[in-house]
Amino acid sequence: MNDNVQKNKELTLEEIHNFRGKYPKQLIYLFLIEMWERFCFYGMRGVLTIFMVSQLGVTDKDSNLKYGAIQAFIYAFTFIGGILADKILGFRKSLFIGGLTMILGNLIISYSPQDHFYFGITLSIIGTGFFKPNISTMVGDLYNEKDPRRDAGFGLFYSGINLGALFGGVLCVYLGKYHSWNLCFLAAAIVMFIGILVFITTKKYLGPIGDSPLVGMKFSSRIMREVLVYLGILLCIPIIYAMIHNTRYTDYFMYTIGPLAIILFIIELFKIKSQQIRKKLVAAMILIVFSILFFAFFEQSGGALAIFAEGNLSHKLLFFNIDPNIVNNSSNALFVIILSPLFGLLWLWLAKIKFEPNTVIKFGLGFLFLSASFYILYSTRYFADMNGITSLNIFTIAYLVMTFAELCLSPVGLSIVTKLSPKNLSGMMMGMWFLASAYAQYVAGLLGAEMSSTDENASLVNKLYSYTTGFGQLANYALITGIALIAFSPFIRKLMQDVK
């Protein structure tokens, strides 16, 4: 009898925090859920522009703008989803609703991709927004604030993201281009369904993590607030649908939500009495702003680089023949899986000899590596034949260096935002991180559109020079930003205080 009571008893937060070993078992469950969701997300992301160009008749320039709009709304909704989870739904319910909405969106597209693409992608945008920031926050909640194992936990979680991205990146491009687009989008729905099943069967091990913040409120009042959230979701569907169709409306949206987010941040900042916590939040916001610049350059893979790969790259990688967009959509994830443990060991070794760069310097190094990768992409113009077809090998090397950049910044960024944020604002600040990604995606779309040739009948040679010129410009911008960030790192470190 006592054993049964013990088995049915919910884990306390203290029991979860006091785990033995390097990782809590709950991290493995969240890892699997995130892996399948990222399969769905990155599989879809990798085919967006090539699907719109080849199946919907969208121009290269407009496909970049629509890609930027879709990605921007996905990350903007993570900001909204994070706040609603903090204030009303709780992380668990938000994750579940988001997953179901993503499944529905992909099923609608798979039924008739050419007819229902924009409606299905609208649902996927909303679903991802409710799913993504909350699972990241739950990972942070598995550790107490001073636990040194937190970074390792986020590192493992990050590898789950990339394992899903690798499988999704390969399979969705392969199914869409060589079998049918129906199968491509159906595969994304199926894997998301698997992720939701994993969540349902393992959520009992999360204890109080992710519970609704209104759990003590009167039931009828709580339900009323949740119903208002669901009605708000329904109202958002036609709005997002219209803004994806006409990207000019996206401009208005981005010009509005950014200032509103900053106002909200300032209001919450002034509510805090502790000067130390205020300084940490300011440091977090500075790093978030720099992340906008980083990902605006980095996130060309689903837009400009996808179109570049489709038309200007050979199909020969070393001794193999392979579709260039499979390489474009999966090589970064593969390199992260291989290199992430090595980078972890490198940081540990540098820490042991007291030479590990701090978080801000790592951000700066990320920009320098990113600059190098775009210089390599620029150099592909010198390896092209007379038809404008250039080396897939050089392109892949650029992705390798780009992965160095990502490993310097992205895993650290996810972790540092949770460490710098007080618990009651963790969802909002994680949402801010993803809202910054929304602006980055939006700018990435604008940059990709500028790189594309204005003449849709331009030769592949002209398109090669148009895109590589753009890559060279991005390299210069990233170099300047990296140097500036390293120069100002002592000031930012002072604001971070004891957080490393």
Residue pairs with C-beta under 8 A, 6 or more apart in sequence:
10 204
10 207
10 208
11 205
11 206
11 207
12 207
12 208
13 141
13 207
13 208
13 209
15 207
16 24
16 26
16 142
16 206
16 207
16 209
17 142
17 143
17 144
17 147
19 25
22 149
22 152
23 149
23 152
23 153
23 156
24 142
24 143
24 153
25 205
26 142
26 202
26 205
26 206
26 209
27 139
27 142
27 153
27 156
27 157
29 198
29 199
29 202
29 205
29 206
30 135
30 138
30 139
30 142
30 157
30 160
31 156
31 157
31 159
31 160
32 160
32 195
32 198
33 95
33 135
33 195
33 198
33 199
33 202
34 135
34 157
34 160
34 161
34 164
34 195
35 160
35 161
35 163
35 164
35 195
36 164
36 191
36 192
36 194
36 195
36 198
37 99
37 102
37 128
37 131
37 132
37 135
37 164
37 192
37 195
38 160
38 161
38 162
38 163
38 164
38 165
38 168
39 164
39 165
39 167
39 168
39 171
39 188
39 191
39 192
40 102
40 106
40 164
40 168
40 188
40 189
40 191
40 192
40 195
41 74
41 128
41 132
41 164
41 165
41 168
42 164
42 165
42 168
42 169
42 329
42 333
43 167
43 168
43 169
43 171
43 172
43 173
43 184
43 187
43 188
43 191
44 106
44 121
44 124
44 168
44 172
44 185
44 188
45 71
45 302
45 329
46 168
46 169
46 172
46 173
46 301
46 302
46 306
46 325
46 328
46 329
46 330
47 172
47 173
47 176
47 181
47 184
47 329
48 63
48 66
48 67
48 70
48 121
48 302
48 306
49 63
49 64
49 67
49 302
49 303
49 306
49 307
50 173
50 176
50 177
50 306
50 307
50 310
50 325
51 113
51 117
51 176
51 181
52 58
52 62
52 63
52 66
52 67
52 117
53 59
53 60
53 63
53 307
53 310
55 113
55 114
55 181
56 114
56 117
58 66
59 452
59 456
60 307
60 452
60 453
60 456
60 463
61 449
61 452
61 454
62 247
62 449
63 303
63 307
64 303
64 304
64 307
64 445
64 446
64 448
64 449
64 451
64 452
65 247
65 250
65 445
65 446
65 449
66 244
66 247
66 445
67 302
67 303
67 445
67 448
68 247
68 250
68 303
68 441
68 442
68 443
68 444
68 445
68 446
68 448
68 449
69 243
69 244
69 247
69 250
69 442
69 445
70 121
70 125
70 244
71 299
71 302
71 438
71 441
71 442
71 444
71 445
72 250
72 254
72 438
72 439
72 441
72 442
72 445
73 125
73 129
73 240
73 243
73 244
73 250
73 253
73 438
74 124
74 125
74 128
74 129
74 132
74 438
74 441
75 129
75 434
75 435
75 436
75 437
75 438
75 440
75 441
76 129
76 253
76 254
76 257
76 435
76 438
77 125
77 126
77 128
77 129
77 130
78 128
78 129
78 132
78 133
78 430
78 431
78 434
78 435
78 437
78 438
79 129
79 133
79 257
79 261
79 431
79 432
79 434
79 435
79 438
80 129
80 431
81 94
81 98
81 129
81 130
81 131
81 132
81 133
81 134
81 431
82 133
82 134
82 137
82 427
82 428
82 430
82 431
82 432
82 434
83 427
83 428
83 431
84 94
84 130
84 229
85 91
85 93
85 94
85 130
85 133
85 134
85 137
85 427
86 213
86 424
86 425
86 426
86 427
86 428
87 213
88 212
88 213
88 214
88 225
88 226
88 229
89 97
89 130
89 212
89 226
89 229
90 210
90 211
90 212
90 213
90 214
90 215
91 134
91 135
91 137
91 138
91 209
91 210
91 427
92 134
92 203
92 206
92 210
92 211
92 212
93 212
93 226
94 130
94 131
94 134
95 130
95 131
95 134
95 135
95 138
95 199
95 210
96 196
96 199
96 200
97 127
97 130
98 126
98 127
98 128
98 129
98 130
98 131
98 132
98 134
99 127
99 131
99 192
99 195
99 196
99 199
100 127
100 196
101 123
101 124
101 126
101 127
101 130
101 233
102 123
102 124
102 127
102 128
102 131
102 189
102 192
103 127
103 189
103 192
103 193
103 196
104 123
104 127
105 120
105 121
105 122
105 123
105 124
105 125
105 126
105 127
106 120
106 124
106 185
106 186
106 188
106 189
106 192
107 120
107 185
107 186
107 189
108 116
108 119
108 120
108 123
109 116
109 117
109 120
109 121
109 185
110 120
110 182
110 183
110 184
110 185
110 186
110 188
110 189
111 182
112 182
113 181
113 182
113 184
113 185
114 181
118 241
118 244
118 245
119 241
120 185
121 244
122 237
122 240
122 241
122 244
123 237
125 240
126 233
126 236
126 237
126 240
132 434
133 427
133 430
133 431
133 433
133 434
134 210
134 427
136 157
136 414
136 418
136 430
137 418
137 426
137 427
137 430
138 206
138 209
138 210
139 153
139 154
139 157
140 150
140 154
140 415
140 418
140 426
140 430
141 209
141 210
141 426
142 153
142 209
143 149
143 150
143 153
145 419
150 415
150 418
150 419
151 411
151 412
151 415
152 344
154 411
154 414
154 415
155 340
155 344
155 411
157 414
158 336
158 340
158 410
158 411
158 414
159 336
159 337
159 340
162 332
162 333
162 334
162 336
162 337
162 340
163 333
163 337
164 191
165 330
165 332
165 333
166 330
166 333
166 334
166 337
168 188
168 191
169 326
169 329
169 330
169 333
170 326
170 329
170 330
171 187
172 184
172 187
172 188
172 329
173 323
173 325
173 326
173 329
173 330
174 323
174 326
175 181
175 183
175 184
175 187
176 183
176 184
177 323
177 325
178 323
203 210
212 222
214 221
214 222
214 225
215 222
242 249
243 249
243 250
243 253
244 250
247 445
250 442
254 438
254 439
254 442
257 435
257 438
258 435
258 439
261 432
261 435
264 428
265 281
265 285
265 428
265 432
268 281
268 425
268 428
269 278
269 281
269 282
272 278
272 281
272 422
276 497
277 422
279 495
279 496
279 497
280 420
280 421
280 495
280 496
280 497
280 499
281 420
281 421
281 422
281 425
281 429
282 495
283 420
283 492
283 495
283 496
283 499
284 416
284 417
284 420
284 421
284 429
284 432
285 432
286 492
286 495
287 359
287 360
287 363
287 413
287 416
287 417
287 492
288 417
288 432
288 433
288 436
289 436
290 363
290 481
290 485
291 363
291 409
291 413
291 433
291 436
291 437
291 440
292 436
292 437
292 439
292 440
292 443
293 367
293 440
293 477
293 478
293 481
294 363
294 366
294 367
294 370
294 405
294 409
294 440
294 478
294 481
295 436
295 437
295 440
295 441
295 444
296 439
296 440
296 441
296 443
296 444
296 447
297 370
297 374
297 444
297 447
297 474
297 477
297 478
298 370
298 402
298 405
298 406
298 440
298 444
299 440
299 441
299 444
300 444
300 447
300 448
300 474
301 328
301 329
301 332
302 329
303 444
303 445
303 448
304 447
304 448
304 451
304 452
304 467
304 470
305 328
305 377
306 325
306 328
306 329
307 448
307 452
307 467
308 463
308 467
309 324
309 325
309 327
309 328
309 395
310 324
310 325
311 388
311 460
311 463
312 380
312 384
312 388
312 389
312 390
312 460
312 463
312 464
312 467
313 324
313 327
313 389
313 390
313 391
313 392
313 395
314 324
314 389
314 390
314 391
314 392
315 321
315 322
315 323
315 324
315 392
316 322
316 392
316 393
317 327
317 392
317 393
317 396
318 393
322 392
324 392
324 395
327 392
327 395
327 396
327 399
328 395
328 399
331 396
331 399
331 400
332 399
332 402
332 403
332 406
335 399
335 400
335 403
336 403
336 406
336 407
339 403
339 404
339 407
340 407
340 411
343 407
343 408
347 356
350 356
350 357
357 365
358 489
358 493
358 500
359 412
359 416
359 496
359 500
360 485
360 486
360 489
360 492
360 493
360 496
361 486
361 489
362 408
362 409
362 412
363 408
363 409
363 412
363 413
363 485
364 482
364 483
364 485
364 486
364 489
365 405
365 408
365 482
365 486
366 405
366 406
366 408
366 409
366 410
366 482
367 405
367 409
367 478
367 479
367 481
367 482
367 485
368 405
368 478
368 479
368 482
368 483
369 401
369 402
369 404
369 405
369 408
370 402
370 405
370 478
370 482
371 475
371 476
371 478
371 479
371 482
372 401
372 475
373 398
373 399
373 401
373 402
373 404
373 405
373 475
374 398
374 471
374 472
374 474
374 475
374 478
375 471
375 472
375 475
376 394
376 397
376 398
376 401
377 395
377 398
377 468
377 471
377 475
378 468
378 469
378 471
378 472
378 475
379 394
379 468
380 390
380 391
380 394
380 395
380 398
380 464
380 468
381 390
381 464
381 465
381 468
383 390
383 391
383 394
384 390
384 391
384 461
384 464
386 461
387 460
387 461
388 459
388 460
388 461
388 462
388 463
388 464
389 460
390 464
413 433
414 433
416 499
417 429
417 430
417 432
417 433
418 426
418 429
418 430
419 499
420 429
420 496
420 499
421 428
421 429
421 430
447 470
447 474
450 470
451 466
451 467
451 469
451 470
451 471
452 463
452 466
452 467
453 462
453 463
453 466
455 462
458 466
